[in-house]
Amino acid sequence: MAELSPAQYDALERAIIDRRRISVVRRGTEFVVVPLRLFVRNGMEAIEARHPTTGDDLTLMIHELDEVEIVSW
């Protein structure tokens, strides 16, 4: 995935505000995480997220993601 669509950015921003989980696929591995913020690192967009069970922090570079989906409740 080269970049997110405007609708995907809106959904991601809403998930950050509401602390809703997102599902991301990177190199064939699915992660379900709680996004904390969007930011830019070295000129590339990234998602700072936390694993909901372990509490581990993750930094997911958007250009490395194959898929992003907001998890429904």
PQR file with spaces between the fields and no chain letter, atoms N, CA, C, O and H, PARSE charges and radii, in Angstrom:
ATOM       1  N    MET     1       0.864   -1.169    0.000 -0.4000 1.5000
ATOM       2  CA   MET     1       0.000    0.000    0.000 -0.0000 2.0000
ATOM       3  C    MET     1       0.906    1.226    0.000  0.5500 1.7000
ATOM       4  O    MET     1       1.688    1.428    0.929 -0.5500 1.4000
ATOM       5  N    ALA     2       0.802    2.012   -1.008 -0.4000 1.5000
ATOM       6  CA   ALA     2       1.651    3.197   -1.121 -0.0000 2.0000
ATOM       7  C    ALA     2       1.192    4.313   -0.192  0.5500 1.7000
ATOM       8  O    ALA     2       2.012    4.973    0.445 -0.5500 1.4000
ATOM       9  H    ALA     2       0.167    1.848   -1.763  0.4000 1.0000
ATOM      10  N    GLU     3      -0.105    4.519   -0.118 -0.4000 1.5000
ATOM      11  CA   GLU     3      -0.635    5.562    0.756 -0.0000 2.0000
ATOM      12  C    GLU     3      -2.096    5.269    1.071  0.5500 1.7000
ATOM      13  O    GLU     3      -2.753    4.491    0.380 -0.5500 1.4000
ATOM      14  H    GLU     3      -0.771    3.982   -0.636  0.4000 1.0000
ATOM      15  N    LEU     4      -2.580    5.895    2.109 -0.4000 1.5000
ATOM      16  CA   LEU     4      -3.978    5.719    2.504 -0.0000 2.0000
ATOM      17  C    LEU     4      -4.859    6.691    1.731  0.5500 1.7000
ATOM      18  O    LEU     4      -4.430    7.787    1.371 -0.5500 1.4000
ATOM      19  H    LEU     4      -2.046    6.527    2.671  0.4000 1.0000
ATOM      20  N    SER     5      -6.089    6.278    1.484 -0.4000 1.5000
ATOM      21  CA   SER     5      -7.052    7.167    0.841 -0.0000 2.0000
ATOM      22  C    SER     5      -7.543    8.185    1.868  0.5500 1.7000
ATOM      23  O    SER     5      -7.368    7.983    3.070 -0.5500 1.4000
ATOM      24  H    SER     5      -6.438    5.388    1.776  0.4000 1.0000
ATOM      25  N    PRO     6      -8.157    9.278    1.406 -0.5600 1.5000
ATOM      26  CA   PRO     6      -8.715   10.244    2.364  0.2800 2.0000
ATOM      27  C    PRO     6      -9.722    9.602    3.322  0.5500 1.7000
ATOM      28  O    PRO     6      -9.754    9.952    4.502 -0.5500 1.4000
ATOM      29  N    ALA     7     -10.538    8.675    2.836 -0.4000 1.5000
ATOM      30  CA   ALA     7     -11.506    7.993    3.699 -0.0000 2.0000
ATOM      31  C    ALA     7     -10.795    7.138    4.752  0.5500 1.7000
ATOM      32  O    ALA     7     -11.242    7.061    5.897 -0.5500 1.4000
ATOM      33  H    ALA     7     -10.512    8.391    1.878  0.4000 1.0000
ATOM      34  N    GLN     8      -9.690    6.496    4.366 -0.4000 1.5000
ATOM      35  CA   GLN     8      -8.940    5.689    5.320 -0.0000 2.0000
ATOM      36  C    GLN     8      -8.264    6.566    6.375  0.5500 1.7000
ATOM      37  O    GLN     8      -8.205    6.194    7.547 -0.5500 1.4000
ATOM      38  H    GLN     8      -9.327    6.559    3.436  0.4000 1.0000
ATOM      39  N    TYR     9      -7.753    7.737    5.959 -0.4000 1.5000
ATOM      40  CA   TYR     9      -7.187    8.663    6.939 -0.0000 2.0000
ATOM      41  C    TYR     9      -8.253    9.125    7.926  0.5500 1.7000
ATOM      42  O    TYR     9      -8.001    9.187    9.130 -0.5500 1.4000
ATOM      43  H    TYR     9      -7.801    8.039    5.007  0.4000 1.0000
ATOM      44  N    ASP    10      -9.437    9.450    7.425 -0.4000 1.5000
ATOM      45  CA   ASP    10     -10.523    9.874    8.308 -0.0000 2.0000
ATOM      46  C    ASP    10     -10.865    8.782    9.310  0.5500 1.7000
ATOM      47  O    ASP    10     -11.030    9.050   10.500 -0.5500 1.4000
ATOM      48  H    ASP    10      -9.642    9.400    6.447  0.4000 1.0000
ATOM      49  N    ALA    11     -10.970    7.545    8.819 -0.4000 1.5000
ATOM      50  CA   ALA    11     -11.302    6.425    9.704 -0.0000 2.0000
ATOM      51  C    ALA    11     -10.189    6.189   10.726  0.5500 1.7000
ATOM      52  O    ALA    11     -10.465    5.903   11.890 -0.5500 1.4000
ATOM      53  H    ALA    11     -10.836    7.328    7.852  0.4000 1.0000
ATOM      54  N    LEU    12      -8.941    6.307   10.296 -0.4000 1.5000
ATOM      55  CA   LEU    12      -7.815    6.132   11.207 -0.0000 2.0000
ATOM      56  C    LEU    12      -7.788    7.231   12.262  0.5500 1.7000
ATOM      57  O    LEU    12      -7.569    6.949   13.441 -0.5500 1.4000
ATOM      58  H    LEU    12      -8.717    6.540    9.349  0.4000 1.0000
ATOM      59  N    GLU    13      -8.006    8.468   11.858 -0.4000 1.5000
ATOM      60  CA   GLU    13      -8.046    9.573   12.817 -0.0000 2.0000
ATOM      61  C    GLU    13      -9.181    9.388   13.815  0.5500 1.7000
ATOM      62  O    GLU    13      -9.012    9.679   15.000 -0.5500 1.4000
ATOM      63  H    GLU    13      -8.183    8.697   10.901  0.4000 1.0000
ATOM      64  N    ARG    14     -10.331    8.912   13.357 -0.4000 1.5000
ATOM      65  CA   ARG    14     -11.465    8.658   14.251 -0.0000 2.0000
ATOM      66  C    ARG    14     -11.122    7.527   15.220  0.5500 1.7000
ATOM      67  O    ARG    14     -11.497    7.592   16.390 -0.5500 1.4000
ATOM      68  H    ARG    14     -10.468    8.676   12.395  0.4000 1.0000
ATOM      69  N    ALA    15     -10.415    6.489   14.755 -0.4000 1.5000
ATOM      70  CA   ALA    15     -10.003    5.386   15.630 -0.0000 2.0000
ATOM      71  C    ALA    15      -9.038    5.882   16.708  0.5500 1.7000
ATOM      72  O    ALA    15      -9.096    5.425   17.850 -0.5500 1.4000
ATOM      73  H    ALA    15     -10.111    6.436   13.804  0.4000 1.0000
ATOM      74  N    ILE    16      -8.155    6.811   16.354 -0.4000 1.5000
ATOM      75  CA   ILE    16      -7.238    7.380   17.340 -0.0000 2.0000
ATOM      76  C    ILE    16      -8.013    8.144   18.401  0.5500 1.7000
ATOM      77  O    ILE    16      -7.768    7.979   19.596 -0.5500 1.4000
ATOM      78  H    ILE    16      -8.108    7.183   15.426  0.4000 1.0000
ATOM      79  N    ILE    17      -8.941    8.973   17.970 -0.4000 1.5000
ATOM      80  CA   ILE    17      -9.734    9.773   18.909 -0.0000 2.0000
ATOM      81  C    ILE    17     -10.554    8.886   19.834  0.5500 1.7000
ATOM      82  O    ILE    17     -10.618    9.124   21.040 -0.5500 1.4000
ATOM      83  H    ILE    17      -9.141    9.107   16.999  0.4000 1.0000
ATOM      84  N    ASP    18     -11.186    7.854   19.259 -0.4000 1.5000
ATOM      85  CA   ASP    18     -12.078    6.976   20.031 -0.0000 2.0000
ATOM      86  C    ASP    18     -11.353    5.821   20.701  0.5500 1.7000
ATOM      87  O    ASP    18     -11.977    5.034   21.412 -0.5500 1.4000
ATOM      88  H    ASP    18     -11.134    7.661   18.279  0.4000 1.0000
ATOM      89  N    ARG    19     -10.019    5.702   20.485 -0.4000 1.5000
ATOM      90  CA   ARG    19      -9.232    4.588   21.022 -0.0000 2.0000
ATOM      91  C    ARG    19      -9.791    3.237   20.590  0.5500 1.7000
ATOM      92  O    ARG    19      -9.867    2.297   21.381 -0.5500 1.4000
ATOM      93  H    ARG    19      -9.512    6.342   19.908  0.4000 1.0000
ATOM      94  N    ARG    20     -10.184    3.161   19.307 -0.4000 1.5000
ATOM      95  CA   ARG    20     -10.703    1.921   18.734 -0.0000 2.0000
ATOM      96  C    ARG    20      -9.570    1.139   18.103  0.5500 1.7000
ATOM      97  O    ARG    20      -8.605    1.719   17.606 -0.5500 1.4000
ATOM      98  H    ARG    20     -10.123    3.926   18.665  0.4000 1.0000
ATOM      99  N    ARG    21      -9.685   -0.145   18.123 -0.4000 1.5000
ATOM     100  CA   ARG    21      -8.649   -1.007   17.563 -0.0000 2.0000
ATOM     101  C    ARG    21      -8.655   -0.962   16.041  0.5500 1.7000
ATOM     102  O    ARG    21      -9.690   -0.767   15.402 -0.5500 1.4000
ATOM     103  H    ARG    21     -10.469   -0.617   18.526  0.4000 1.0000
ATOM     104  N    ILE    22      -7.465   -1.148   15.485 -0.4000 1.5000
ATOM     105  CA   ILE    22      -7.337   -1.276   14.042 -0.0000 2.0000
ATOM     106  C    ILE    22      -6.606   -2.586   13.749  0.5500 1.7000
ATOM     107  O    ILE    22      -5.840   -3.086   14.572 -0.5500 1.4000
ATOM     108  H    ILE    22      -6.624   -1.306   16.004  0.4000 1.0000
ATOM     109  N    SER    23      -6.854   -3.115   12.589 -0.4000 1.5000
ATOM     110  CA   SER    23      -6.158   -4.299   12.107 -0.0000 2.0000
ATOM     111  C    SER    23      -5.261   -3.845   10.962  0.5500 1.7000
ATOM     112  O    SER    23      -5.725   -3.219   10.009 -0.5500 1.4000
ATOM     113  H    SER    23      -7.476   -2.709   11.920  0.4000 1.0000
ATOM     114  N    VAL    24      -3.985   -4.163   11.062 -0.4000 1.5000
ATOM     115  CA   VAL    24      -3.054   -3.828    9.987 -0.0000 2.0000
ATOM     116  C    VAL    24      -2.325   -5.102    9.568  0.5500 1.7000
ATOM     117  O    VAL    24      -2.035   -5.969   10.393 -0.5500 1.4000
ATOM     118  H    VAL    24      -3.609   -4.671   11.837  0.4000 1.0000
ATOM     119  N    VAL    25      -2.040   -5.197    8.292 -0.4000 1.5000
ATOM     120  CA   VAL    25      -1.253   -6.316    7.764 -0.0000 2.0000
ATOM     121  C    VAL    25       0.034   -5.736    7.215  0.5500 1.7000
ATOM     122  O    VAL    25       0.031   -4.820    6.393 -0.5500 1.4000
ATOM     123  H    VAL    25      -2.275   -4.493    7.622  0.4000 1.0000
ATOM     124  N    ARG    26       1.149   -6.304    7.702 -0.4000 1.5000
ATOM     125  CA   ARG    26       2.469   -5.883    7.240 -0.0000 2.0000
ATOM     126  C    ARG    26       3.291   -7.133    6.953  0.5500 1.7000
ATOM     127  O    ARG    26       3.529   -7.949    7.844 -0.5500 1.4000
ATOM     128  H    ARG    26       1.151   -7.048    8.371  0.4000 1.0000
ATOM     129  N    ARG    27       3.717   -7.273    5.718 -0.4000 1.5000
ATOM     130  CA   ARG    27       4.511   -8.432    5.284 -0.0000 2.0000
ATOM     131  C    ARG    27       3.853   -9.750    5.670  0.5500 1.7000
ATOM     132  O    ARG    27       4.529  -10.684    6.102 -0.5500 1.4000
ATOM     133  H    ARG    27       3.524   -6.611    4.994  0.4000 1.0000
ATOM     134  N    GLY    28       2.526   -9.827    5.512 -0.4000 1.5000
ATOM     135  CA   GLY    28       1.797  -11.061    5.759 -0.0000 2.0000
ATOM     136  C    GLY    28       1.402  -11.323    7.192  0.5500 1.7000
ATOM     137  O    GLY    28       0.742  -12.324    7.467 -0.5500 1.4000
ATOM     138  H    GLY    28       1.977   -9.068    5.160  0.4000 1.0000
ATOM     139  N    THR    29       1.783  -10.455    8.120 -0.4000 1.5000
ATOM     140  CA   THR    29       1.440  -10.624    9.528 -0.0000 2.0000
ATOM     141  C    THR    29       0.376   -9.612    9.913  0.5500 1.7000
ATOM     142  O    THR    29       0.510   -8.419    9.641 -0.5500 1.4000
ATOM     143  H    THR    29       2.320   -9.641    7.896  0.4000 1.0000
ATOM     144  N    GLU    30      -0.683  -10.098   10.549 -0.4000 1.5000
ATOM     145  CA   GLU    30      -1.756   -9.200   10.985 -0.0000 2.0000
ATOM     146  C    GLU    30      -1.506   -8.779   12.428  0.5500 1.7000
ATOM     147  O    GLU    30      -1.180   -9.599   13.286 -0.5500 1.4000
ATOM     148  H    GLU    30      -0.792  -11.067   10.770  0.4000 1.0000
ATOM     149  N    PHE    31      -1.665   -7.489   12.671 -0.4000 1.5000
ATOM     150  CA   PHE    31      -1.564   -6.931   14.009 -0.0000 2.0000
ATOM     151  C    PHE    31      -2.899   -6.268   14.326  0.5500 1.7000
ATOM     152  O    PHE    31      -3.435   -5.537   13.493 -0.5500 1.4000
ATOM     153  H    PHE    31      -1.929   -6.823   11.973  0.4000 1.0000
ATOM     154  N    VAL    32      -3.440   -6.508   15.511 -0.4000 1.5000
ATOM     155  CA   VAL    32      -4.597   -5.768   15.987 -0.0000 2.0000
ATOM     156  C    VAL    32      -4.080   -4.909   17.129  0.5500 1.7000
ATOM     157  O    VAL    32      -3.637   -5.420   18.158 -0.5500 1.4000
ATOM     158  H    VAL    32      -3.004   -7.102   16.187  0.4000 1.0000
ATOM     159  N    VAL    33      -4.144   -3.601   16.934 -0.4000 1.5000
ATOM     160  CA   VAL    33      -3.536   -2.658   17.873 -0.0000 2.0000
ATOM     161  C    VAL    33      -4.464   -1.469   18.106  0.5500 1.7000
ATOM     162  O    VAL    33      -5.436   -1.262   17.379 -0.5500 1.4000
ATOM     163  H    VAL    33      -4.504   -3.186   16.099  0.4000 1.0000
ATOM     164  N    VAL    34      -4.140   -0.705   19.129 -0.4000 1.5000
ATOM     165  CA   VAL    34      -4.844    0.548   19.408 -0.0000 2.0000
ATOM     166  C    VAL    34      -3.935    1.684   18.935  0.5500 1.7000
ATOM     167  O    VAL    34      -2.850    1.871   19.486 -0.5500 1.4000
ATOM     168  H    VAL    34      -3.351   -0.874   19.719  0.4000 1.0000
ATOM     169  N    PRO    35      -4.361    2.442   17.926 -0.5600 1.5000
ATOM     170  CA   PRO    35      -3.515    3.540   17.446  0.2800 2.0000
ATOM     171  C    PRO    35      -3.518    4.700   18.438  0.5500 1.7000
ATOM     172  O    PRO    35      -4.562    5.052   18.987 -0.5500 1.4000
ATOM     173  N    LEU    36      -2.358    5.282   18.661 -0.4000 1.5000
ATOM     174  CA   LEU    36      -2.229    6.397   19.599 -0.0000 2.0000
ATOM     175  C    LEU    36      -2.060    7.736   18.897  0.5500 1.7000
ATOM     176  O    LEU    36      -2.590    8.753   19.343 -0.5500 1.4000
ATOM     177  H    LEU    36      -1.510    4.996   18.215  0.4000 1.0000
ATOM     178  N    ARG    37      -1.305    7.728   17.777 -0.4000 1.5000
ATOM     179  CA   ARG    37      -1.102    8.971   17.046 -0.0000 2.0000
ATOM     180  C    ARG    37      -0.518    8.684   15.668  0.5500 1.7000
ATOM     181  O    ARG    37       0.071    7.631   15.424 -0.5500 1.4000
ATOM     182  H    ARG    37      -0.874    6.901   17.414  0.4000 1.0000
ATOM     183  N    LEU    38      -0.699    9.648   14.784 -0.4000 1.5000
ATOM     184  CA   LEU    38      -0.039    9.670   13.482 -0.0000 2.0000
ATOM     185  C    LEU    38       1.098   10.672   13.582  0.5500 1.7000
ATOM     186  O    LEU    38       0.943   11.728   14.196 -0.5500 1.4000
ATOM     187  H    LEU    38      -1.177   10.503   14.983  0.4000 1.0000
ATOM     188  N    PHE    39       2.227   10.357   12.993 -0.4000 1.5000
ATOM     189  CA   PHE    39       3.337   11.310   13.015 -0.0000 2.0000
ATOM     190  C    PHE    39       4.245   11.061   11.822  0.5500 1.7000
ATOM     191  O    PHE    39       4.064   10.090   11.087 -0.5500 1.4000
ATOM     192  H    PHE    39       2.353    9.500   12.494  0.4000 1.0000
ATOM     193  N    VAL    40       5.214   11.932   11.633 -0.4000 1.5000
ATOM     194  CA   VAL    40       6.161   11.814   10.533 -0.0000 2.0000
ATOM     195  C    VAL    40       7.541   11.544   11.122  0.5500 1.7000
ATOM     196  O    VAL    40       8.004   12.256   12.012 -0.5500 1.4000
ATOM     197  H    VAL    40       5.361   12.721   12.230  0.4000 1.0000
ATOM     198  N    ARG    41       8.192   10.490   10.602 -0.4000 1.5000
ATOM     199  CA   ARG    41       9.559   10.148   11.020 -0.0000 2.0000
ATOM     200  C    ARG    41      10.409   10.045    9.759  0.5500 1.7000
ATOM     201  O    ARG    41      10.100    9.274    8.850 -0.5500 1.4000
ATOM     202  H    ARG    41       7.815    9.911    9.878  0.4000 1.0000
ATOM     203  N    ASN    42      11.459   10.814    9.716 -0.4000 1.5000
ATOM     204  CA   ASN    42      12.358   10.821    8.549 -0.0000 2.0000
ATOM     205  C    ASN    42      11.601   11.045    7.249  0.5500 1.7000
ATOM     206  O    ASN    42      11.913   10.435    6.227 -0.5500 1.4000
ATOM     207  H    ASN    42      11.710   11.441   10.454  0.4000 1.0000
ATOM     208  N    GLY    43      10.602   11.925    7.293 -0.4000 1.5000
ATOM     209  CA   GLY    43       9.839   12.260    6.102 -0.0000 2.0000
ATOM     210  C    GLY    43       8.787   11.244    5.702  0.5500 1.7000
ATOM     211  O    GLY    43       8.171   11.380    4.645 -0.5500 1.4000
ATOM     212  H    GLY    43      10.348   12.421    8.123  0.4000 1.0000
ATOM     213  N    MET    44       8.565   10.216    6.534 -0.4000 1.5000
ATOM     214  CA   MET    44       7.575    9.187    6.221 -0.0000 2.0000
ATOM     215  C    MET    44       6.531    9.111    7.339  0.5500 1.7000
ATOM     216  O    MET    44       6.848    9.241    8.521 -0.5500 1.4000
ATOM     217  H    MET    44       9.065   10.106    7.393  0.4000 1.0000
ATOM     218  N    GLU    45       5.279    8.897    6.927 -0.4000 1.5000
ATOM     219  CA   GLU    45       4.189    8.828    7.904 -0.0000 2.0000
ATOM     220  C    GLU    45       4.233    7.499    8.661  0.5500 1.7000
ATOM     221  O    GLU    45       4.577    6.453    8.110 -0.5500 1.4000
ATOM     222  H    GLU    45       5.022    8.791    5.967  0.4000 1.0000
ATOM     223  N    ALA    46       3.874    7.581    9.939 -0.4000 1.5000
ATOM     224  CA   ALA    46       3.880    6.395   10.789 -0.0000 2.0000
ATOM     225  C    ALA    46       2.709    6.454   11.767  0.5500 1.7000
ATOM     226  O    ALA    46       2.167    7.520   12.059 -0.5500 1.4000
ATOM     227  H    ALA    46       3.596    8.431   10.387  0.4000 1.0000
ATOM     228  N    ILE    47       2.344    5.290   12.255 -0.4000 1.5000
ATOM     229  CA   ILE    47       1.310    5.159   13.281 -0.0000 2.0000
ATOM     230  C    ILE    47       1.996    4.651   14.542  0.5500 1.7000
ATOM     231  O    ILE    47       2.651    3.609   14.518 -0.5500 1.4000
ATOM     232  H    ILE    47       2.784    4.424   12.018  0.4000 1.0000
ATOM     233  N    GLU    48       1.850    5.378   15.632 -0.4000 1.5000
ATOM     234  CA   GLU    48       2.296    4.876   16.928 -0.0000 2.0000
ATOM     235  C    GLU    48       1.111    4.135   17.515  0.5500 1.7000
ATOM     236  O    GLU    48       0.016    4.691   17.601 -0.5500 1.4000
ATOM     237  H    GLU    48       1.318    6.224   15.651  0.4000 1.0000
ATOM     238  N    ALA    49       1.311    2.891   17.921 -0.4000 1.5000
ATOM     239  CA   ALA    49       0.209    2.059   18.398 -0.0000 2.0000
ATOM     240  C    ALA    49       0.650    1.251   19.612  0.5500 1.7000
ATOM     241  O    ALA    49       1.838    1.137   19.912 -0.5500 1.4000
ATOM     242  H    ALA    49       2.201    2.439   17.851  0.4000 1.0000
ATOM     243  N    ARG    50      -0.339    0.697   20.297 -0.4000 1.5000
ATOM     244  CA   ARG    50      -0.082   -0.138   21.471 -0.0000 2.0000
ATOM     245  C    ARG    50      -0.854   -1.438   21.326  0.5500 1.7000
ATOM     246  O    ARG    50      -2.022   -1.437   20.937 -0.5500 1.4000
ATOM     247  H    ARG    50      -1.304    0.790   20.053  0.4000 1.0000
ATOM     248  N    HIS    51      -0.200   -2.541   21.639 -0.4000 1.5000
ATOM     249  CA   HIS    51      -0.873   -3.837   21.618 -0.0000 2.0000
ATOM     250  C    HIS    51      -1.841   -3.870   22.800  0.5500 1.7000
ATOM     251  O    HIS    51      -1.424   -3.619   23.930 -0.5500 1.4000
ATOM     252  H    HIS    51       0.749   -2.542   21.955  0.4000 1.0000
ATOM     253  N    PRO    52      -3.121   -4.174   22.571 -0.5600 1.5000
ATOM     254  CA   PRO    52      -4.113   -4.066   23.644  0.2800 2.0000
ATOM     255  C    PRO    52      -3.943   -5.076   24.779  0.5500 1.7000
ATOM     256  O    PRO    52      -4.404   -4.820   25.891 -0.5500 1.4000
ATOM     257  N    THR    53      -3.302   -6.202   24.533 -0.4000 1.5000
ATOM     258  CA   THR    53      -3.152   -7.219   25.569 -0.0000 2.0000
ATOM     259  C    THR    53      -1.836   -7.080   26.325  0.5500 1.7000
ATOM     260  O    THR    53      -1.816   -7.114   27.556 -0.5500 1.4000
ATOM     261  H    THR    53      -2.927   -6.410   23.629  0.4000 1.0000
ATOM     262  N    THR    54      -0.744   -6.924   25.593 -0.4000 1.5000
ATOM     263  CA   THR    54       0.581   -6.886   26.231 -0.0000 2.0000
ATOM     264  C    THR    54       1.011   -5.487   26.644  0.5500 1.7000
ATOM     265  O    THR    54       1.854   -5.328   27.526 -0.5500 1.4000
ATOM     266  H    THR    54      -0.760   -6.897   24.594  0.4000 1.0000
ATOM     267  N    GLY    55       0.430   -4.467   26.004 -0.4000 1.5000
ATOM     268  CA   GLY    55       0.831   -3.094   26.292 -0.0000 2.0000
ATOM     269  C    GLY    55       2.091   -2.669   25.566  0.5500 1.7000
ATOM     270  O    GLY    55       2.575   -1.557   25.779 -0.5500 1.4000
ATOM     271  H    GLY    55      -0.256   -4.596   25.288  0.4000 1.0000
ATOM     272  N    ASP    56       2.638   -3.530   24.707 -0.4000 1.5000
ATOM     273  CA   ASP    56       3.840   -3.191   23.949 -0.0000 2.0000
ATOM     274  C    ASP    56       3.542   -2.083   22.948  0.5500 1.7000
ATOM     275  O    ASP    56       2.489   -2.073   22.310 -0.5500 1.4000
ATOM     276  H    ASP    56       2.245   -4.433   24.534  0.4000 1.0000
ATOM     277  N    ASP    57       4.483   -1.149   22.819 -0.4000 1.5000
ATOM     278  CA   ASP    57       4.359   -0.070   21.846 -0.0000 2.0000
ATOM     279  C    ASP    57       4.944   -0.511   20.510  0.5500 1.7000
ATOM     280  O    ASP    57       5.960   -1.204   20.464 -0.5500 1.4000
ATOM     281  H    ASP    57       5.338   -1.157   23.338  0.4000 1.0000
ATOM     282  N    LEU    58       4.289   -0.099   19.417 -0.4000 1.5000
ATOM     283  CA   LEU    58       4.734   -0.418   18.072 -0.0000 2.0000
ATOM     284  C    LEU    58       4.743    0.851   17.242  0.5500 1.7000
ATOM     285  O    LEU    58       3.898    1.726   17.431 -0.5500 1.4000
ATOM     286  H    LEU    58       3.463    0.464   19.454  0.4000 1.0000
ATOM     287  N    THR    59       5.676    0.955   16.340 -0.4000 1.5000
ATOM     288  CA   THR    59       5.669    2.018   15.348 -0.0000 2.0000
ATOM     289  C    THR    59       5.498    1.344   14.002  0.5500 1.7000
ATOM     290  O    THR    59       6.334    0.538   13.593 -0.5500 1.4000
ATOM     291  H    THR    59       6.362    0.244   16.186  0.4000 1.0000
ATOM     292  N    LEU    60       4.416    1.672   13.314 -0.4000 1.5000
ATOM     293  CA   LEU    60       4.096    1.072   12.024 -0.0000 2.0000
ATOM     294  C    LEU    60       4.229    2.132   10.951  0.5500 1.7000
ATOM     295  O    LEU    60       3.487    3.114   10.946 -0.5500 1.4000
ATOM     296  H    LEU    60       3.737    2.326   13.646  0.4000 1.0000
ATOM     297  N    MET    61       5.171    1.940   10.043 -0.4000 1.5000
ATOM     298  CA   MET    61       5.364    2.876    8.946 -0.0000 2.0000
ATOM     299  C    MET    61       4.271    2.622    7.912  0.5500 1.7000
ATOM     300  O    MET    61       4.102    1.490    7.458 -0.5500 1.4000
ATOM     301  H    MET    61       5.774    1.142   10.047  0.4000 1.0000
ATOM     302  N    ILE    62       3.535    3.652    7.539 -0.4000 1.5000
ATOM     303  CA   ILE    62       2.385    3.492    6.650 -0.0000 2.0000
ATOM     304  C    ILE    62       2.793    2.918    5.297  0.5500 1.7000
ATOM     305  O    ILE    62       2.050    2.118    4.727 -0.5500 1.4000
ATOM     306  H    ILE    62       3.672    4.571    7.908  0.4000 1.0000
ATOM     307  N    HIS    63       3.944    3.300    4.773 -0.4000 1.5000
ATOM     308  CA   HIS    63       4.346    2.793    3.458 -0.0000 2.0000
ATOM     309  C    HIS    63       4.654    1.291    3.477  0.5500 1.7000
ATOM     310  O    HIS    63       4.713    0.668    2.417 -0.5500 1.4000
ATOM     311  H    HIS    63       4.547    3.949    5.236  0.4000 1.0000
ATOM     312  N    GLU    64       4.851    0.704    4.652 -0.4000 1.5000
ATOM     313  CA   GLU    64       5.118   -0.729    4.769 -0.0000 2.0000
ATOM     314  C    GLU    64       3.848   -1.569    4.923  0.5500 1.7000
ATOM     315  O    GLU    64       3.908   -2.796    4.843 -0.5500 1.4000
ATOM     316  H    GLU    64       4.803    1.210    5.514  0.4000 1.0000
ATOM     317  N    LEU    65       2.711   -0.925    5.142 -0.4000 1.5000
ATOM     318  CA   LEU    65       1.480   -1.660    5.414 -0.0000 2.0000
ATOM     319  C    LEU    65       0.815   -2.130    4.139  0.5500 1.7000
ATOM     320  O    LEU    65       0.756   -1.401    3.148 -0.5500 1.4000
ATOM     321  H    LEU    65       2.663    0.071    5.207  0.4000 1.0000
ATOM     322  N    ASP    66       0.314   -3.356    4.172 -0.4000 1.5000
ATOM     323  CA   ASP    66      -0.413   -3.917    3.037 -0.0000 2.0000
ATOM     324  C    ASP    66      -1.903   -3.633    3.145  0.5500 1.7000
ATOM     325  O    ASP    66      -2.599   -3.537    2.135 -0.5500 1.4000
ATOM     326  H    ASP    66       0.362   -3.947    4.977  0.4000 1.0000
ATOM     327  N    GLU    67      -2.393   -3.499    4.383 -0.4000 1.5000
ATOM     328  CA   GLU    67      -3.827   -3.331    4.599 -0.0000 2.0000
ATOM     329  C    GLU    67      -4.052   -2.658    5.955  0.5500 1.7000
ATOM     330  O    GLU    67      -3.336   -2.932    6.918 -0.5500 1.4000
ATOM     331  H    GLU    67      -1.828   -3.577    5.204  0.4000 1.0000
ATOM     332  N    VAL    68      -5.050   -1.779    6.020 -0.4000 1.5000
ATOM     333  CA   VAL    68      -5.460   -1.131    7.264 -0.0000 2.0000
ATOM     334  C    VAL    68      -6.972   -1.188    7.335  0.5500 1.7000
ATOM     335  O    VAL    68      -7.658   -0.833    6.376 -0.5500 1.4000
ATOM     336  H    VAL    68      -5.631   -1.556    5.238  0.4000 1.0000
ATOM     337  N    GLU    69      -7.498   -1.637    8.479 -0.4000 1.5000
ATOM     338  CA   GLU    69      -8.944   -1.725    8.642 -0.0000 2.0000
ATOM     339  C    GLU    69      -9.303   -1.404   10.085  0.5500 1.7000
ATOM     340  O    GLU    69      -8.615   -1.829   11.013 -0.5500 1.4000
ATOM     341  H    GLU    69      -6.941   -1.925    9.258  0.4000 1.0000
ATOM     342  N    ILE    70     -10.378   -0.656   10.267 -0.4000 1.5000
ATOM     343  CA   ILE    70     -10.869   -0.337   11.596 -0.0000 2.0000
ATOM     344  C    ILE    70     -11.696   -1.527   12.081  0.5500 1.7000
ATOM     345  O    ILE    70     -12.562   -2.018   11.356 -0.5500 1.4000
ATOM     346  H    ILE    70     -10.936   -0.311    9.513  0.4000 1.0000
ATOM     347  N    VAL    71     -11.433   -1.991   13.301 -0.4000 1.5000
ATOM     348  CA   VAL    71     -12.147   -3.143   13.838 -0.0000 2.0000
ATOM     349  C    VAL    71     -13.488   -2.679   14.380  0.5500 1.7000
ATOM     350  O    VAL    71     -13.556   -1.747   15.181 -0.5500 1.4000
ATOM     351  H    VAL    71     -10.729   -1.593   13.890  0.4000 1.0000
ATOM     352  N    SER    72     -14.562   -3.341   13.935 -0.4000 1.5000
ATOM     353  CA   SER    72     -15.902   -3.002   14.406 -0.0000 2.0000
ATOM     354  C    SER    72     -16.144   -3.606   15.781  0.5500 1.7000
ATOM     355  O    SER    72     -15.586   -4.648   16.124 -0.5500 1.4000
ATOM     356  H    SER    72     -14.506   -4.098   13.285  0.4000 1.0000
ATOM     357  N    TRP    73     -16.964   -2.955   16.540 -0.4000 1.5000
ATOM     358  CA   TRP    73     -17.300   -3.441   17.890 -0.0000 2.0000
ATOM     359  C    TRP    73     -18.464   -4.356   17.821  0.5500 1.7000
ATOM     360  O    TRP    73     -18.905   -4.873   18.847 -0.5500 1.4000
ATOM     361  H    TRP    73     -17.418   -2.109   16.261  0.4000 1.0000
